[in-house]
Amino acid sequence: MSYEMITARTEGGKVGVVTLNRPKQLNALNNQLMDELGHALKGFDADAAIGCVIVTGSEKAFAAGADIGAMATYGFADVYKGDYITRNWETIRSIRKPVIAAVSGFALGGGCELAMMCDFIIAADNARFGQPEIKLGIIPGAGGTQRLPRAVGKAKAMDMALTGRMMDATEAERAGLVSRVVALDKLMDEALGAALMICDYSQIAVMAAKESVNRAFEGSLSDGIMFERRLFHAMFATTDQKEGMDAFVNKRKPEFKNQ
Ligand code: CO8
């Protein structure tokens, strides 16, 4: 598949980097872009050489939301049947390897929701997050009313969903929406550094950690604790656990084989 609305490349042979690439529309998200993004993410997930994926945008916009021009004439039947904006938004959730959002500029509406679907967000100091759907006479449709309150709490999530105001990078970090804030010109270095660090760990342990943290947002605490305990036990069936612990005991660097 050749891409028109994204680019996909690898860094260091280990990290997949997907860049949203509709600069004139501030990376507004439409069906084609979401199809291309899903295809690229699935490709990296299936590639044994890749240990982590970064999704990023442009300096001005990670993504300014779903494409308003494309949506403007849709009726209820169009969107409810799922043929239009809803059909391909969940692909990213099926990716088992870690996906980091490297966000600069606007991450609004569906753009903020896409960033929140990634495993964690590293933000540039010019990043601005928001759920401004209320200004368009609609509400968020891809997790903005669900993931945002889990990330920043009810008060800020309500404030953002009801007023449509944006949060800058400092506020987003303080509120727990993003894990780190760095200078704009350091954004990709920071994201790549984190990705390469993840790639050097046991891929099995990394995937299990991702699965287990995600479990914290679905179901009860006791179910989550039990899920984590069983995955923790399962780690002791891997060669990588033997290697990691032997390397620590013998004061050497581990060489994980992802087995
Ligand atoms: N859709 C389409 N085009 C857009 C969008 C968008 N979301 N955002 C910006 N653009 C276009 C503008 O129309 C403009 O195009 P043109 O040059 O042809 O006029 C170009 O990008 C540049 O935009 P501006 O001139 O407005 O740039 P500014 O720097 O003045 O402002 C803003 C930047 C603040 C980001 C402003 O463009 C803006 O408010 N954009 C809309 C933000 C928004 O409302 N986003 C939410 C959209 S609704 C949504 O995301 C619902 C998601 C539901 C997903 C459900 C799936 C399951």
Residues whose N, C-alpha, C, O or C-beta is under 5 A from the ligand:
A	BS01	CO8	K24 Q25 L26 A28 A64 G65 A66 D67 I68 G69 I85 T86 W89 F106 L108 G109 G110 G111 P132 E133 G141 A142
